[in-house]
């Protein structure tokens, strides 16, 4: 009995690693953050039915997320044995067949659930899966090219997720009987958040390759880090995020009708200060420090989906 329980716990933990927790957290916060924004901007109520449909949206997006990161691991086994040996397939915790089964199930589930939920969610999940597939799967394998690799990441996280999920939540909250996918005007607040996430995600896309330079070099994966060097990419990522914060600080001055500008500006000034404080302490010769800083940047990304909805509600 104890052995079976330990085996179950081990498999669950391996599955958690396989799903890449930081991406799961980011997806979760984006789904529920945009749901909160849609409620605030439409004046809708948090009814049980609305929560049920929002939960199905979350499930579809989680399945799509796992499909994308799982496919990447299946195609990068040898690279991951150098760059990320802790991942389940690279370490041998999961067999390739198990990984394929998870990817197949989650991919089909994401498409099926989103199709039943309406046109906006289906488009959001479908485009995300298509780009995620093109990113990892030969013969296209866009991750080989720095521009297209970054394009896939910031397009999905920055544009498709924010605009697609807002339109989906808005449609469910205001026109649940409409099955034609009527187009709504997207508020300036949502465009502002989308621009911020777009810029921020570009920084994540280029930063993520800094600790992976050894494996990428060995398997001929060209990245900005290999082309420009770690210090240049590190500084570019830091200044890119800074620009994102400055843009949203400026945007706060024009969003006073729908967003609390004082809270928005003050909270982002704190986040920007934390960014510079944390990045001053990084030794680029130490891979563990780079990886830790990368996770910190993801935490700032997570924070945005708490700050911005709160600014819409206050």
Protein Blocks (a to p, Z undefined) as FASTA:
>chain_A
ZZmmmmmmmmmmmmmmmnommlmmmmmmmmmmmmmmmmmmnopacdfklmmmmmmmmmmm
mmmmmmmmmmmmmmmmmmmmmmmmmbmklnomacfklmmmmmmmmmmmmmmmmmmnojkl
mmmmmmmmmmmmmmmmcfklmmlpmklmmmmmmmmmmmmmmmmmmmmmmmmmmmmmbcno
pacdddfklmmmmmmmmmmmmmmmmmmmmmmmmmmmmnopacfklmnopklmmmmmmmmm
mmmmmmmmmmmmmmmmmpcfklmmmmmmmmmmmmmmmmmmpcfkbmklmmmmmmmmmmmm
mmmmmmmmmmmmZZ
